[in-house]
Amino acid sequence: MQSSSAVALAGPVGWARRLGVIGAAEPSLFESLFPRATVVHKAIAAALFIALIAGLARVRFHLPDNPVPITLQTLGVLSAGALFGWRWGLVTVVGYYLVGMAEVPVFQGGGNGWTYVKGTSGGYLLGFILAAGIVGYMTQRGWSRDRALWPIAIGAIAVYVPALIWLSVFDLGWPAPGKLFSSAVYPYIPGDLLKLMSAGLLTSALWRVADWRLAKGRKDTNTPVR
C-alpha cells in the first residue's frame, strides 16, 4: 500500500513539486492577515468582494465596433484569487456569476440573467472562474509575496481560454470571421497589463503587512515579562 505522501507526490502535481515549480500548501493571504478568521468571517468577506467586483464592473471603457467593453472586473477577479486562495477565491467568483444569473444587475452595464450570460461576454465570465482558481492555487503553492505577479499574469491569460472557445463555438455575430484574436484579445491587452500589475502590487503590499504582523506577534510573544 502506498503511503499518503507517495500518493500526494504522484501525477502532474507531484512532478511539479519535485521540480520546485509549486510548493506545499500554504495559508492564503486573507488567512495570513486574519489568522483567527472563521468560516463565517470568510463568507462575509467573500460577499463583500462580490459587491466590490460588481462595482468594478460599472467602470467600463467602450471600444469602437466592439460589444465587450474594457472593465475593471478582471482586477477584482484576479485580486479575489490572490487574496482568498483557490477555495474561497472560487466561492467568491462563482458566487458573483450565480448572483448575476439570478438576475441581479452585477455584470458590466447592469447586465444579468441567462440572456446576458449566453451572449458575447459569456466566455469571459467563465474565464473569470478559471482565473480565480489558478491564481488562488498558485498563490497558496509558493507563488506569493514578491512572486505574486506571476500567477496573476497567468490568471489574466487564462480568462481568454474559455472566451475564445465560446466565441469560436457559438455564432454570436462577433467577432467577424478571421478576426478572433484581433477583436477579442489584442484590444484588451494594454488594459490587462495595467490591471494585473495593480493586482500584483496590491497583493505584494498586503503580504508585507501580513508578514510584519506575524513577525511583530512572534516578537511580542518572545518578549519576557518583567
C-alpha positions, 0 to 999 in steps of 0.5 A, spaced: 500 500 500 502 506 498 503 511 503 499 518 503 505 522 501 507 517 495 500 518 493 500 526 494 507 526 490 504 522 484 501 525 477 502 532 474 502 535 481 507 531 484 512 532 478 511 539 479 513 539 486 519 535 485 521 540 480 520 546 485 515 549 480 509 549 486 510 548 493 506 545 499 500 548 501 500 554 504 495 559 508 492 564 503 493 571 504 486 573 507 488 567 512 495 570 513 492 577 515 486 574 519 489 568 522 483 567 527 478 568 521 472 563 521 468 560 516 463 565 517 468 571 517 470 568 510 463 568 507 462 575 509 468 577 506 467 573 500 460 577 499 463 583 500 468 582 494 462 580 490 459 587 491 466 590 490 467 586 483 460 588 481 462 595 482 468 594 478 464 592 473 460 599 472 467 602 470 467 600 463 471 603 457 467 602 450 471 600 444 469 602 437 465 596 433 466 592 439 460 589 444 465 587 450 467 593 453 474 594 457 472 593 465 475 593 471 472 586 473 478 582 471 482 586 477 477 584 482 477 577 479 484 576 479 485 580 486 479 575 489 484 569 487 490 572 490 487 574 496 482 568 498 486 562 495 483 557 490 477 555 495 474 561 497 477 565 491 472 560 487 466 561 492 467 568 491 467 568 483 462 563 482 458 566 487 458 573 483 456 569 476 450 565 480 448 572 483 448 575 476 444 569 473 439 570 478 438 576 475 441 581 479 444 587 475 452 585 477 455 584 470 458 590 466 452 595 464 447 592 469 447 586 465 444 579 468 440 573 467 441 567 462 440 572 456 446 576 458 450 570 460 449 566 453 451 572 449 458 575 447 461 576 454 459 569 456 466 566 455 469 571 459 465 570 465 467 563 465 474 565 464 473 569 470 472 562 474 478 559 471 482 565 473 480 565 480 482 558 481 489 558 478 491 564 481 488 562 488 492 555 487 498 558 485 498 563 490 497 558 496 503 553 492 509 558 493 507 563 488 506 569 493 509 575 496 514 578 491 512 572 486 505 574 486 505 577 479 506 571 476 500 567 477 496 573 476 499 574 469 497 567 468 490 568 471 489 574 466 491 569 460 487 564 462 480 568 462 481 568 454 481 560 454 474 559 455 472 566 451 475 564 445 472 557 445 465 560 446 466 565 441 469 560 436 463 555 438 457 559 438 455 564 432 454 570 436 455 575 430 462 577 433 467 577 432 467 577 424 470 571 421 478 571 421 478 576 426 478 572 433 484 574 436 484 581 433 477 583 436 477 579 442 484 579 445 489 584 442 484 590 444 484 588 451 491 587 452 494 594 454 488 594 459 490 587 462 497 589 463 495 595 467 490 591 471 494 585 473 500 589 475 495 593 480 493 586 482 500 584 483 502 590 487 496 590 491 497 583 493 505 584 494 503 590 499 498 586 503 503 580 504 508 585 507 503 587 512 501 580 513 508 578 514 510 584 519 504 582 523 506 575 524 513 577 525 511 583 530 506 577 534 512 572 534 516 578 537 511 580 542 510 573 544 518 572 545 518 578 549 519 576 557 515 579 562 518 583 567 
